[in-house]
Amino acid sequence: MHIPSRAARVVAVAALPLVLAACGSTDSTSGTSAKATASPSHSKDPNAGLFTGAQLKKALAPASFFPAGFASDPDATRDSGDTYQPPATKSPAQPDCARLEGTSWIDITGVAGVSFAQGDYVSKNTSEEVAQQIDTYRGTTAASVLKDVERIATTDCATFTDSQTHSKVKVAGQATPGLGDEACTITLTNPSWENGTTLVAARVGTNLVSVLSTDGHDNGAATAKKLTQRIVASLKKTS
């Protein structure tokens, strides 16, 4: 089970500007054909070739990657181990937009993969947070989840109310070329926050990397992109 964020936000004097843009991606699907078998009992393992949580953990960025002053949050660092979990899908009538403010924000789609690994780092001095996660899905589900994220960010959750400050959060999303097979970057801003939040989702085959960053004075954008690049490169090297 994934862990929600516990990062705090600080009230600011001035509002941050926002330009709302739509996410977009190029359709990218792949399929595998199974050999005919004499009996259904000999069907192919649906998890064959997929990473386990233990393997995904090795692709996460190490502690040395994160800025000085950041320390691992043990309560938000875990993985699914050497076994696979049953995939789960639920279709909420209205997504819980507040999930975009926390680690494991990718779960807002209601679709769970068969394995995962996650790690959260928090600054002891500023409460800034940087979180990383990789989820592995069967078939073309990773591409579908990314499209759901794009839709939710630009339509269902274009604005929502922050539970801590009771003020409006604005959400902007755009396609991000050069990160994996396809990617999307989402920015959350709120005039009551000192700094916004950047989320990045990037697909590498059947794996979906999701990152959250509030580090820096650019809504966490630079750190989020750098971390995503690091994880994407690790997954490609492991494949």
Buried (B, 14 or more C-beta within 10 A) or exposed (E): EBBBBBBEBEEEEEEBEBEBEBBBBEEBEEEEEEEEEEEEEEEEEEBEEBBBBBBBBEBBBEEEBBEEEBEBBEEBBBBBEEEBBEBEEEEEEEBEBBBBBBBBBBBBBBBBBBBBBBBBBBBEEBEBBBBBBBBBBBBBBBBBBBBBBBBBBBEBBBEBEBEBBEEEBBBBBBBBEEBBBBBBBBBBBBBBBBBBBBBBBBBBBBBBBBBBBBBBEBBBBBBBBBBBBBBBEBBEEEE
